[in-house]
Amino acid sequence: MEPELVLTSLDRAGVLVFALSGGVAAVRQKMDAFGVVVLGFLPAVGGGTLRDVLLGAPVFWLSDTVSLWLALAGGLLAWFLHPLWERFRAKVWADAVGLAVFAALGADKALALGHDGLVVVIMGTLTATAGGLLRDVVANVTPLLLRQDVYATAAVAGGLALYATDALGAPRDAGLIAAALVTFAIRAAGIRGGWNMPRPA
């Protein structure tokens, strides 16, 4: 599979599911339709926007309006089908998928621009978590990033996985998929197993 096709497919999937997570959060807070759409946009494009600004790269959605339409679609899906999403804990799992995808994409973009391993991991983590942080703050709930749950740690692991696969000479598409799978596996294990980060005694 062509690396660019993998990159585009992951990006589209990440935007849609993160928008869905934002829309579901807005519905839970009894926001109106506009609020649902706005809260869908925050996780869908927030992390990637901040990443691009910090890296001095063109902001991705300015030249890729498909991302904006997908963000809108995710919010509307949450609005119209919210009883279904609640039944399947959609916010938690959509967020986990978005976290995995954006950790891989953020790390890959920093790597492609020639940054070292630390910046690669930071940008992967930032891309994956900043949008969700904005969503939770606006929705007036405790951000997932600040809870005990294994969350940002999973994104860190994904960034490390991408950097490691590149250092080992693996194809770019394999590295992207590996990073997303590592992030998702750790986050999913945290959700299912109730894993938490340690707190002071």
Protein Blocks (a to p, Z undefined) as FASTA:
>chain_A
ZZklmmmmmmmmmmmmmmmmmmmmmmmnopafklmmmmmmmmmmmmmmmmmmmnopacfk
lmmmklmmmmmmmmmmmmmmmmmmmmnommmmmmmmmmmmmmmmmmmmmmmnopafklmm
mmmmmmmmmmmmmmmmmnopacfklmmbdcklmmmmmmmmmmmmmmnopafklmmmmmmm
mmmmmmmmmmmnopacdddZZ
